[in-house]
Amino acid sequence: MKFKIPYLRLCKILLSSLLASAAGQLLAEDGVTETTILIGQTVGLSGQIAGPVKEMTAGAGAYFAAMNKSGGVHGRKIELRILDDQFDPALAAANAETLIKKEHVLALFQSRGTPHTEALLALLATHKLPLIAPSTGATVFHQKLNRFVFNVRAKYQDEVVKAIEQFSTIGIKAIALVHVDDTFGRDGLAGFEKGMAQHKLTPVSISKYDRIKPDVDGVVANVVKANPAAVIIVGSAATTADMIKKIRAQGPAIQLMTLSNNASQSFIDSLGSSGTGVMMSQIMPAPSSMSSVLGQEFKLMAQAHGVQPSYAAMEGFVAAKVLVEGLKRAGRNLTRESLISGLESMRRVDLGGLMVSYSEREHNGSEFVELTMIGKDGKFLR
């Protein structure tokens, strides 16, 4: 026996099916399929910060790989699409535009550099797309809430203030600053001025240099002439390493200190014997520590994926954990908006020894800062 569906009813069924299909396509979010989540990253895989960036991306990659192996997030595996911006802010903006408009990523992840991250802000606002864990501690990303930026690391100014506090405590009063002449360096300068004022100290000297064409010899000459007991250097890895080696050659008794953006094994290796005794602030727990759940987890995943443990790798690892936690909280019906809401629901979340917190009014993440020193063996001492 054959059953016939009346013509008008058949038309209604077909129309309903088409409308449902169209609605499904309209509701489908960029970067999300039934089996995958596409995340974009623009970062300097080549250029003057290539060493620490590769360590950072390796740490993040290890965590994403482990999550994917265990089934992903709500059954979806994370795909990270990385474009090299060569540590150029203009190229960072162009890469982000490509990732958003052509690759159709759900979100951006862990940009690197202050002017580089600033170059992304207009795109984030236009496309209502979140950026998770930018690798910059600039105050500009903390002082006023940007709904689309979720910081993880502490502020650069807190690192500089911590260093001045330590110097003052041990009796070092004659302190100089060297900083790159961009938004990153000027942020470090603001922290320096704040810290020196808090301890009623007067700077011995303040020197700045061009990010593209740094006059290293000129800056070093000015520093040595000022005869400080300690120098804080706010700059990127290659130039900072060059300055440290040249200051050490002319003023071996000067205590040198730099910030967490240079906290990588590649940076230590580039210093060679000049690195012994150099102080560095850290915004992540020690990657070698087995006293925390986070340290234990990092060691296991680093070993499983062939990642050399370092503070830079730990930063990438923690950033990946934060993104995954946000994705979990966003639920199965994943959208950019639900990811933002998921992240904002993370109130004082303990990642295993590091506290990260967000809300609808605050996206600052972590406030963790501690000081370390490079030992004779080329490893960080706490």
N, C-alpha and C positions, 0 to 999 in steps of 0.2 A: 504494500500500500504506500502511496506517495502522499506526502503532506505538502501543501502549497501555502506559502506565506503571501497574504494579500500585498498587492503592489505598494500601497501607501505605507503599510506597516514596514515593509522591507526598506523603503526609502528612509523612514524614521530611524530604523536600526543602523543603516549605513551612515546617516547623518550624525547620530549619536557617537558612533565609533570614530568618525573623523574628528568630531569636536573633542572627544576624550584624548585622542592622539595629539591633536594640536595643543590642547591644554597641558598635556604632559611635556611637550616640547617647550612650551612657554615657561613652565615651572622649573625645567631642568636648569641647574646653575652651571655657569662656566666652570670648567675644571673638574666636574663631578660626573662619573658614570656609575653604573651598577657595581663595577669592580675596581675602579681607580679614583684616586684624588690627585689632581695635578697641582703642584706647588712650584712657584717660580723663584729664582734667586739670581740677582746680579751682584757680582763680587769680583775683586781683583785676583783672578787666578794667575795672571802675569803682572809684571810691574814690580814696584818696590816693596809691596807687602805680600808677595806671592807665597813666601814661606809660611808665615802664620795663617794665612787664608787656607792653604792646603791642609794644614793640621786641623783647623776649625771645621772645614767641610768634611774631613775624614771622620771626626768625632760625631758629627750630625748623621753622616751616612751610615755609621755603625748602628746607631739607634734606630734609624728608619728601616735598615735591613733586618734587624732583629724583630721589629714590630711586624713587618711584612711576612717574615717567616712564620710568625705565630698567628697569622690570619688577617693582619691589617687592623683597621679601625672600622667597626661595624661591617666587616666583610669586604672592605675596600682597601687596596694596597696603595701606599703613598709613592707617587712618582715625583722626583725632584728634577726640574729642568733648570740647569745652571748656565748662565751666559757670562763671559769674561768681560768686565768693564775696564780692565787694565788700571784700576784705581784712578779713573778719570770721571769726574762728576757728570760731564756732558754725556759720556758713553753710558754711564749708569742710568741716566734718565731715558736714553734711547733704548737700552736693553729692557727696561721696565715697561716701556710702551709696547715693545715687541711681545713681551711675555703676556701682557694684559690683552692687547688687541688682536694679536695673531695666534698666540699659543693658547689664549683663553684660560689662564690659570685661575684657580680659586682664590689664592692669596699669594703674597710675597713673603719671603723668609730671609732673615739674617743678612741684610745689606751690610757693607763695611765702610766706615768712614763718615765723618760728620757732614761735609759739604755734599758727599755722595748721597747720603740719606735725605738731606734737605731737598735734593733735586727730585726726589720721588713724591714729595708731599702733595703736590697739585694733582698728580695722577691718582693717588689714593683717594683724595676727596672727590674727584670727578667720577671715579668708577665705584666708589663706596667699597673699597677693597682693603682688607687689613694687611699690615706689615708686622710680622711677628719676630721679635728678638733682634732688632738692628744692633750690629756690633759697634756701638758708639755710646759713650756715656755723657754726651753733651747735654747741658742743662736745658737747651732749647727744646729738647724732646720730653722734658720732665716738668718744667715750670708751669706749663699750661696744657690742659688735657687736649690731646688729639685723639679723637674716637677711633682712628684707624691705625694708630701706632701703639704696639704693646712692647714696652721695654722689658728686658730681663736683667741686664747688668746694672750695677750701681753707677752713680754719676762720677765723671772725671774730677769735678771739683772736690768731691768727698775724698778721692784718692790723694789729691794735692794737699788738702788740709791735714789728712792723716800723716803724710810725710813730714810736714812742717811741725806738727805736734810731736812726732818722734824725735826730730832733730832738736827741738827746743828742750825736750825731756832729758836728752843726753848731753846738753850743754852746747850744742852747735847753734850759733846765732847768726853768723855771717853766711847768708843763703842767697844764691843767685838763681835766676830763671832763664832758660832758653826755650823759646816756643816757635813753632811754625806760624807763619802769618796767614792763617785762615780761620774759619769759625771754630775748628777744633782747638787750635793754639790759643785763640783769644778766650775760649772757655777755660782753658787751663790757666791763663793769666788771671781771669776773674777769681778762680779758686785760690791762686797764689796770693793775690791781694787780700782776699778775705782771711786766709790762714795767717798771713803775716800780721794783719791788723789784730786778730784775736790774741796773738802772743806778743803784741806790742814790739814787733821787729821791723827794721828798715831794710829793704832789699839792698844787697851789695851791688847788683846789676841786673838789668832785664834786657835780654837780647832777642831779636826775632829774625827769622829768615824766610825767604821765598820758598814755597813748596815745590815749585817746578825747577827753579835754578838756585839752589841753596849755596850761599857763600860760606861754606863750612870753615875754611881757614880764617876768614875774617871774624866769624862768630867766636871761634876758639881763641883767637888772639885777644878779643875783648874780655872773654871770661877769665883767661889766665892773668891778664893785666889787673882785673878787679880783685884777684886773690881771695876768692870765697873759700869757706870751709866746706861748703856743700853746694851742689848744683842740681836742680830739678830740670830735666829735659822733657818737654812735651812735643813729640814729633813721631813720625812713622819710622818703621824698623831700619831701613837702609841708611837714612840720614842720621838717625840717632846713634846707630852703631859706629858710623864714621866719626861722629863727634866724640863719642866716648873714647875711642882709641886715640884720637889726637889730643884730647884733654889729658888723658892718662900719660901720654908721652911727655907732656910739658908740665903737668902738675899732678904727679903721682899721689900726693897726699890728699887731694880733693875727693870728698865723698860724693859719688854720683848716684842719681836716682832717676828712674823713668817710670812710665805708667803701664797699666795692664794691657794696653793695645799691643805692646811689644812682648807679652808674656808667652813666648813660644820657644821651643827647642832650637828652631832654625835661627832665631835671634841670638841665643846664647852661643851657638856654634859660630856665628858670624863675628862675634867679639873675640873669640880665642882666649888667650891668656889675659887680655884686657878686661874680661868680664868678671874676674874674681873680685868679690866685694861690692859689686854694683847692686844697689837696692832696687826693688821693683814692687809696686803695689799689685795686688791680685783681687779680682772680683768673683773668683770661683774658689771653692774648696780645693785643697791639694789633690791632684789626680792620682797620687800614689798612696793616699790615705786609706787604710783599711778599717778605720775606726767608725766610718759612717756607712749607711746603706748605699748612699749615692756613690761613694768611692768603690765599694765592692761591686756594685752593678756596672760601673764604668770599666773596671778592670776586666771583668768577665767578657763584656761585649767588645772591648778593645782587643783582647786576645783572640776572640772568635773571628774578628774581621781584619786582623793584621794592622791595627792602628797603634802607632807609637804614642804612649801616654804623654800628655803635656797639658799645660793650663789652657792653651788655645783649643786643643781637642776637647777638653772638658767643657769649654764654653759652647762649642758646637753641639756637644752631646746634651747639655742642659737645655739649650734652645730647642732642640728636637723634642725633648721630653715635654716642654711647655706646649709646643704646637700640638703634639699628639694628645695631651690632656685636654686641650681646647676642642679638638676634633671629637674626642669621646663625649664631652659634655654637650657638643652641638647636636648630637643625636643622629639617627639614621637619615632624616630628611635634611641633609646637609646643604646649607647655603652660606654665602658670605655673612649674612646677618646672623644666622644661628651660630656661626663660628665666633663672631664678636660677642654674642651673648654667652656662649660657652666659656670663653676666656674671662669675661667679666664676672662669672660665677666662681672664679678661683679666689676665694678669700683665705689668705694665710695657708696656702697649700705647702706642706713639707715634702720636698722632692727626695728626701732621704738624708737631710743634713743641710739643706739650703731652702730657706723660706721664700716663696714667691706669692705675691698678692696683687689682685686687681679688683676693680669695682666699676660701676658706671661713672664714677667721678675721679678715678685714679688708675693710671696704667703704668706705675713706676716699677713694678716687679720686685727686684731684690735690692737690699741696702748693704749687702755683704762686702766688706773691704778689709783686707789684711796686708801686712808688709812682709816681704821675703827678701832674701839676699842670695846672689849667685855664689856658690861655693867653689873651691879649687877643682872639684871633680866635674864642674859644668852642670851641676844640678841646683835646684832652688832649695835654700834652707829657710825654715820658718822660725 
